[in-house]
Amino acid sequence: MVHPIADLQASIVSALSADTQLIAAIGSDAIFDMPPKGKRAPYLVILRHDLLTRDTDVFPGHDHRIQIQIWHNDPSRAAALALADRVIEVMASTDLSTLTLNVSHVQHDRTETAIDRKSGQARASLVFRIFSEPAV
């Protein structure tokens, strides 16, 4: 059995990787599950994926909290936010359900931005809340 975190994360990576606008902006090898060493921006990282159990009387439920960081090589919040807007659009418009997981709700909770002092790169951090349950 695939863990709900691994299942949903694979679905998210697949959806983001299939978006031609996003891939044109960041490249085809620029979606990671940990910050890459030596990789030049732009890229995005699924930095954090937490799971809270939300069982019902009938099915076990899952409340996912996912943080995606987007890095842009220019010190431009506008450039990082343009990428962030595309990620939000893909997440909101894609059915992230899999063969073993039904996704019933995707919500963008928060966007934070910063310019990294060390690298000079812009960063946007997105937090999503996603509800899922096992597919029956």
C-alpha positions in Angstrom: 0.0 0.0 0.0 1.3 3.4 -1.0 1.4 6.0 1.9 -1.0 8.9 1.3 1.9 11.4 1.4 3.9 9.6 -1.3 0.8 9.0 -3.4 -0.4 12.6 -3.3 3.1 14.0 -3.8 3.6 11.9 -6.9 0.4 13.2 -8.2 1.4 16.8 -7.6 4.8 16.4 -9.2 3.0 14.8 -12.2 0.5 17.6 -12.5 3.2 20.3 -12.3 5.5 18.5 -14.7 2.7 18.2 -17.2 2.0 21.9 -17.3 3.7 23.3 -20.4 3.7 26.9 -19.2 5.4 26.1 -15.9 7.9 23.8 -17.5 8.7 26.4 -20.2 9.5 28.8 -17.3 11.5 26.5 -15.0 12.7 23.7 -17.2 11.9 20.0 -17.3 14.3 19.0 -14.5 13.4 21.6 -12.0 10.8 20.0 -9.6 12.4 18.5 -6.5 11.4 17.0 -3.1 14.4 18.5 -1.4 16.5 21.6 -2.1 19.0 20.7 -4.8 22.7 21.3 -4.2 24.3 23.3 -7.0 21.1 23.7 -9.0 20.7 27.2 -10.4 17.2 28.7 -10.2 14.5 28.7 -11.4 13.2 25.6 -9.7 10.6 24.5 -7.2 10.8 22.3 -4.2 8.0 20.4 -2.3 9.7 21.5 0.9 7.2 20.1 3.4 4.3 17.7 3.4 2.5 17.0 6.7 -0.5 14.8 7.2 -3.2 15.0 9.9 -5.6 12.1 10.2 -9.3 13.1 9.8 -11.1 9.8 10.1 -14.9 9.7 9.7 -17.3 6.9 10.7 -17.0 5.3 7.3 -13.6 6.2 5.8 -10.1 7.2 7.1 -9.5 10.8 6.0 -6.4 12.8 5.4 -5.7 16.5 5.9 -2.5 17.3 4.0 -0.5 20.5 4.5 2.0 21.0 1.7 4.6 23.8 1.3 6.0 24.4 -2.1 9.0 26.8 -2.5 9.6 28.5 -5.8 13.0 30.0 -6.5 13.8 32.5 -9.2 17.4 33.5 -10.1 16.6 37.2 -10.2 16.0 39.3 -7.1 12.5 39.9 -8.2 9.4 39.1 -6.2 7.3 39.7 -9.3 9.2 37.0 -11.2 8.8 34.5 -8.3 5.1 35.4 -7.9 4.5 34.8 -11.6 5.7 31.3 -11.1 3.7 31.0 -7.9 0.5 32.1 -9.7 1.0 29.3 -12.3 1.6 26.7 -9.5 -1.6 27.8 -7.8 -3.5 27.6 -11.1 -2.3 24.1 -11.8 -3.0 22.9 -8.2 -6.5 24.4 -8.3 -7.5 23.1 -11.8 -6.1 19.6 -11.7 -7.8 16.5 -10.3 -5.0 15.2 -8.0 -6.8 12.0 -7.3 -5.0 8.7 -8.0 -6.0 5.1 -8.3 -5.7 4.7 -4.5 -6.5 8.2 -3.2 -9.5 10.5 -3.8 -8.7 14.2 -3.4 -11.9 16.1 -2.5 -10.5 19.6 -1.7 -7.5 21.8 -2.7 -7.1 25.1 -1.0 -4.3 27.7 -1.3 -3.8 29.0 2.2 -0.8 31.3 2.1 1.9 32.9 0.0 5.1 34.3 1.4 7.9 36.0 -0.5 11.5 36.9 0.3 14.8 37.8 -1.3 17.5 35.5 -0.1 20.4 37.6 1.3 23.1 35.0 0.5 22.2 34.1 -3.1 20.2 37.2 -4.1 17.5 35.0 -5.5 13.8 35.6 -5.0 11.7 33.0 -3.3 7.9 32.4 -3.0 6.6 29.9 -0.6 3.1 28.5 -1.1 1.1 26.6 1.5 -1.8 24.3 0.4 -4.4 22.4 2.4 -5.6 19.3 0.6 -8.2 16.7 1.8 -8.1 13.1 0.7 -9.5 9.7 1.5 -8.7 6.2 0.2 -10.3 5.4 -3.1 -12.9 2.6 -2.9 
